[in-house]
Amino acid sequence: MESEALAMLLAMLPKPGVRVIAVGAVTDPRSGRQVYGGWRKRGRERVEAKGRVEECTTMNANCALVPRAVFQEMGMFHGAFTHAMGDFDYGLEAGRHGIALRQTASAVAHCEENSERGTWRDRTLNRSERWAKVLSPKGLPPKEWWIYTRRNEGWLGVLRFISPYLKIWMGR
């Protein structure tokens, strides 16, 4: 973690009661490429740290500062999520509450990005291996994925829900 990380996050929350979640950009120590932080378009477009604070629509919560006012309004992550979807859902829910998400102007921490190798996205695995992985807590367990897509995708939620399972079934 950068020595000024906390100061950078706190600077984004100028006074008590502010309704902003400060999201820290996290880069890969080898490549310098941003791997975690803020996202736009419901988690489909990464917000790159380019020397200025950027607005986000959701986040990876690897490094995020949720002020007391926001926590008191929203509470913890939705109880349905055991792993990866909880932080994206929390960010999207914050937006529905009118709470801004802002990413730091530069990296506050460094972490290697999780590889897709050996996960349900790894096309070198056979279908049954991929199927087992997509159903696991680190994949897209159907109950959690259903809740996530229904909460965050509107009428397209059904299509988004079936898409990853259909891709595995089709070998893609």
C-alpha positions in Angstrom: 0.0 0.0 0.0 1.2 3.5 -0.8 2.2 5.6 2.2 -0.3 8.3 1.4 -3.1 5.9 0.6 -5.3 6.7 3.5 -4.7 10.4 3.1 -5.7 10.2 -0.5 -8.9 8.4 0.3 -9.8 10.8 3.2 -9.1 13.9 1.0 -12.0 12.7 -1.2 -14.3 13.0 1.8 -14.0 16.7 2.7 -16.4 16.8 5.6 -18.4 14.5 7.9 -21.7 13.4 6.5 -20.5 13.5 2.9 -22.3 10.9 0.7 -19.3 9.7 -1.3 -17.5 6.3 -1.4 -13.8 6.8 -2.0 -12.5 4.0 -4.2 -8.8 3.3 -4.4 -7.1 2.4 -7.7 -5.0 -0.7 -7.4 -2.3 -1.6 -9.9 -0.4 -4.7 -10.7 3.2 -4.3 -9.4 4.7 -6.0 -12.4 2.9 -4.4 -15.3 1.7 -1.2 -13.6 -1.7 -1.8 -15.2 -4.7 -1.0 -13.1 -6.5 -4.2 -12.0 -9.0 -3.1 -9.3 -10.9 0.1 -8.5 -13.8 1.9 -10.1 -16.0 0.8 -13.0 -18.5 2.4 -15.3 -21.4 0.9 -17.3 -22.5 -1.5 -14.5 -19.0 -3.0 -14.3 -18.2 -3.3 -18.0 -15.7 -0.5 -18.3 -12.8 0.0 -16.0 -12.1 3.6 -14.8 -8.4 4.2 -15.3 -6.5 6.4 -12.8 -5.2 9.2 -15.0 -4.1 11.8 -12.5 -7.5 13.1 -11.6 -10.4 11.9 -9.4 -12.9 10.0 -11.6 -16.6 9.3 -11.1 -17.6 5.6 -11.1 -20.8 3.6 -11.2 -19.6 0.7 -9.2 -16.4 -0.7 -7.7 -14.1 -3.5 -6.7 -13.9 -3.0 -2.9 -10.3 -4.2 -2.6 -9.6 -0.6 -1.4 -12.6 1.5 -0.6 -13.5 3.9 2.1 -17.2 4.0 3.1 -17.9 6.9 5.4 -20.1 6.5 8.4 -23.0 8.4 6.9 -23.1 6.1 3.9 -22.7 3.0 6.1 -25.5 4.1 8.4 -27.8 4.6 5.3 -26.8 1.4 3.4 -25.4 -1.0 6.0 -23.1 -3.8 4.9 -23.1 -5.7 1.6 -26.2 -7.6 0.7 -26.3 -10.9 2.6 -26.8 -13.0 -0.5 -23.3 -12.6 -1.8 -20.5 -14.8 -0.5 -17.7 -13.5 -2.8 -17.2 -11.4 -5.9 -20.6 -9.9 -6.7 -21.1 -8.2 -3.3 -18.8 -5.2 -4.0 -20.2 -4.5 -7.5 -23.7 -4.8 -6.1 -22.9 -2.4 -3.2 -21.6 0.2 -5.6 -24.6 0.0 -7.9 -26.9 0.2 -4.8 -25.0 3.3 -3.6 -25.8 4.9 -7.0 -29.5 4.1 -6.6 -29.3 5.9 -3.2 -27.7 9.0 -4.9 -24.3 8.3 -3.3 -21.4 9.1 -5.5 -18.4 6.8 -6.1 -15.1 8.4 -6.9 -11.8 6.8 -7.7 -8.4 8.1 -6.6 -6.3 10.0 -9.1 -3.5 7.5 -8.8 -2.8 4.1 -7.4 -3.1 3.7 -3.6 -2.0 0.0 -3.6 -0.5 -2.8 -5.6 -1.8 -6.3 -6.1 -1.5 -8.9 -8.7 -4.6 -9.4 -10.7 -6.4 -12.8 -10.3 -5.8 -14.9 -13.3 -8.6 -16.4 -15.3 -6.5 -19.6 -15.6 -8.1 -22.4 -13.8 -11.4 -20.6 -13.3 -14.8 -21.0 -15.1 -13.6 -18.6 -17.7 -10.6 -20.7 -18.7 -11.5 -22.2 -22.1 -8.7 -24.8 -21.8 -10.7 -26.6 -19.2 -13.4 -29.1 -20.3 -17.0 -28.3 -19.9 -17.5 -30.3 -16.7 -14.6 -28.6 -15.0 -15.8 -25.2 -16.0 -19.3 -26.0 -14.9 -18.1 -27.1 -11.5 -16.1 -23.9 -11.2 -18.9 -21.6 -12.3 -21.2 -23.1 -9.6 -18.6 -22.5 -6.8 -18.5 -19.5 -4.5 -15.7 -17.9 -6.6 -17.7 -18.4 -9.8 -21.3 -17.4 -10.4 -23.4 -19.5 -8.1 -26.8 -19.5 -9.6 -28.8 -18.2 -6.6 -26.4 -15.3 -6.1 -26.0 -14.6 -9.8 -29.8 -14.5 -10.1 -30.2 -12.1 -7.2 -27.4 -9.9 -8.7 -28.8 -9.8 -12.2 -32.4 -9.2 -10.9 -31.2 -6.3 -8.7 -28.9 -4.6 -11.2 -29.8 -5.5 -14.8 -33.5 -4.6 -15.1 -35.5 -6.5 -17.7 -32.2 -7.7 -19.3 -31.4 -9.5 -16.1 -32.7 -12.8 -17.4 -30.5 -12.7 -20.5 -27.5 -11.7 -18.4 -28.3 -14.5 -16.0 -28.3 -17.3 -18.5 -25.4 -16.0 -20.6 -22.4 -17.4 -18.8 -24.0 -20.8 -18.3 -25.0 -20.9 -21.9 -21.5 -20.0 -23.1 -20.0 -22.9 -21.0 -22.7 -25.3 -22.4 -21.8 -24.2 -25.9 -18.1 -24.5 -25.3 -17.3 -20.8 -25.6 
